Amino acid sequence: MRVERGMLRYLLLDALRHGPKHGYEMIKWLEEQTHGRYAPSPGTVYPTLQLMEDQGLILAERTEEKSVYRLSESGEKELETQTDFIQGFWERNGQPIPPPALQLESEFVYEDLQDLQRTVERGVNLAQDQQRLQLLRQSLERCKNEIRGVLTGGTLPQPGQPGGRPQHGPRSTGRELEQAIAQLFASEDEVLRQTTERARERGIPSIQVSPLQGKLLQVLAKACQARKILEIGALAGYSGIWLARALPADGRLVTLEIDEMHASVVRESFRLAQVDDRAEVRVGPALETLPGLEVEAPFDLIFIDADKEPYPQYLAWAIRLARPGSIIVADNCVMGGDGLGSVQESPSQFLTGARSYNQRASSDPALCSIALPISSGMTVSVVMAPAV
Ligand SMILES: C[S@@+](CC[C@H](N)C(=O)[O-])C[C@H]1O[C@@H](n2cnc3c(N)ncnc32)[C@H](O)[C@@H]1O
């Protein structure tokens, strides 16, 4: 486990709050208190201690063999500025490591939580009247109450009851199945995990593709031997990293993003993922940036994942910027079936975008398409050669 840059000093101050210690004792203390999760290396700890001593946060008593440190008054004050961080750290890491089955179950809970967040965010986008938003809040309130009941030891729902586990096996819901597949085929590395973590810290919503979708994008990029990829909707660069990693060394990913703050996080993500030699973000409304890309076409894979209303226009551009054999993928196209209904009866602009997209993708002879029920649904199309 790693701790955010600059935060180790607070853990060291916290260790000294529990009594004077020399450097190695602090490392051992942290290792013991976190049940082996966190043991900073001496190479990081000793320079940090030196700096803290120079800044007057700790006081050293030196003997021939070692330096024993204790907290100074200004160290105590400094520590108080970070009580939230310290409390959060110990809440996450102070408990014994649960057995693997419990760990897996906890991961499912976090996945479900992310899924719930996406569903609610989508609901807020879709709800166009106050009454619907109020219903949404009431529904969340009921959900929170039920969770509080479960956490405080109320009666647990039985398998088969609403809220209970399915009776036909532990991994039988769509979400759990996705997770099991992702664990085998699409596990995230530290770089990808930190990309979402950093985005969350900057207040960017967690609406990136799932690891399973990221891997699917890679598989599709490999299938069409992509050398040039275009993405519409970069967010924090998460899907961009999956895509860029599928490119050969001289490949190119161009990702379009309307929001300058998102774009600056994307640049950082690409740099940290070491794909900035082949991946770049261009800022502006996609419909204004796309015409300028004609000189760089054709793109081998085009991934559409931005605002939903212009999805049909994005598809038209994607076809224009593609070649026969290119693959076009669009995210959020199924939405539990809502994205498959009739365009004429669409309840919102948001759904109209997905429905019109699917209508064209499923009927245009220039495309061979399928919608996949993965996360909120991806429509995948292969661009066909013109009939002769
Ligand atoms: C769903 S997120 C993209 C997620 C990203 N593909 C991933 O999985 O990591 C949509 C992004 O599209 C951007 N966006 C929205 N409207 C846009 C537009 N008209 N042009 C370009 N980007 C847009 C948003 O700012 C947001 O960052």
The ligand as a Gaussian input file, in Angstrom:
#p B3LYP/6-31G(d) Opt

LIG

0 1
 C      -18.626000       9.875000     -19.344000
 S      -17.313000      11.004000     -19.300000
 C      -16.056000      10.181000     -20.228000
 C      -15.477000       9.012000     -19.501000
 C      -14.189000       8.501000     -20.102000
 N      -14.378000       8.079000     -21.477000
 C      -13.683000       7.310000     -19.297000
 O      -14.312000       6.255000     -19.364000
 O      -12.673000       7.454000     -18.582000
 C      -17.835000      12.248000     -20.414000
 C      -16.801000      13.360000     -20.631000
 O      -17.206000      14.052000     -21.813000
 C      -16.996000      15.427000     -21.631000
 N      -17.902000      16.143000     -22.532000
 C      -19.215000      16.430000     -22.344000
 N      -19.693000      17.099000     -23.400000
 C      -18.684000      17.244000     -24.274000
 C      -18.560000      17.845000     -25.542000
 N      -19.597000      18.437000     -26.134000
 N      -17.372000      17.810000     -26.161000
 C      -16.308000      17.195000     -25.582000
 N      -16.353000      16.614000     -24.372000
 C      -17.535000      16.632000     -23.722000
 C      -17.307000      15.653000     -20.165000
 O      -16.704000      16.840000     -19.685000
 C      -16.749000      14.390000     -19.528000
 O      -15.426000      14.595000     -19.107000

